[in-house]
Amino acid sequence: MRRSILSSERDYTFSDFFHLAYPTEDIVKEFGIDYSLALLELPHKEIAEKPVRRFQEELTRKLPKISLNSEVARRDFLIAPILLELLNFIDGRISAEYPLEVERNLRGTLDYLIRTDKQLMVIEAKKADLDKGFTQLAVELIAVARYEEDAGPLFGVVTTGDLWKFGKLEGRRITKDMDVYRVPTDMVDLFGVLVGVLT
């Protein structure tokens, strides 16, 4: 039996996992979860492109005038506007800074939790480093799965606002998508996936 990489001398919050040097695979193994990297076949819904294209053009016009040098700036000026626009396509509720405590090392705050009648999605916002951000997202998905108990496949995304990388927790396996969606370039495809997952 291998030794735990987590110290028994302390408790860990979600954000602590972002700062650990261990790979995602080793960290999720601490919770009995396997890890894989693959091209995910994400649910995709055909959406009305015109409003998304209009939003895309507006964002493209305004982004050069905004300094995105912090996580807060990226959340306020990139991520939040996208999530507000998403509400035009789904019947759901968005919670920001959602507190969650499941057990000793599965606790902290989710940047965003989106819930519809059919599904929920965790969104983790980062200034940079999608790889370490994905590790944190993976632990958050594990926590949500244990909290919800009867949840089916769970989806999450780690984003810097201009890059969006999805993950899926199903059973005892978390899969990180090889693909990444770019904003504003891939806006229509990104919305198709977000709507597909949540409806």
Number of C-alpha atoms within 10 A of each C-alpha: 3 4 6 11 12 14 8 8 5 8 13 16 18 21 18 12 23 21 12 15 9 13 11 25 16 15 23 20 15 14 14 10 19 18 18 14 13 12 11 14 8 16 13 17 16 12 16 12 14 10 13 20 14 11 18 18 13 12 17 14 10 10 13 9 8 11 10 18 10 12 14 14 15 21 21 13 17 21 21 15 14 21 15 11 14 17 14 11 16 15 13 17 13 17 13 14 12 13 13 17 14 15 12 10 18 21 20 19 17 23 18 22 20 18 17 15 10 9 16 22 21 26 23 25 23 22 18 15 12 22 15 20 24 24 26 25 30 32 26 26 27 23 22 23 19 14 15 10 9 8 14 13 15 20 24 26 25 27 27 24 26 17 17 21 23 24 25 20 21 17 14 13 17 25 19 24 18 13 13 16 20 17 20 20 13 16 19 22 18 20 24 22 21 24 20 16 20 22 18
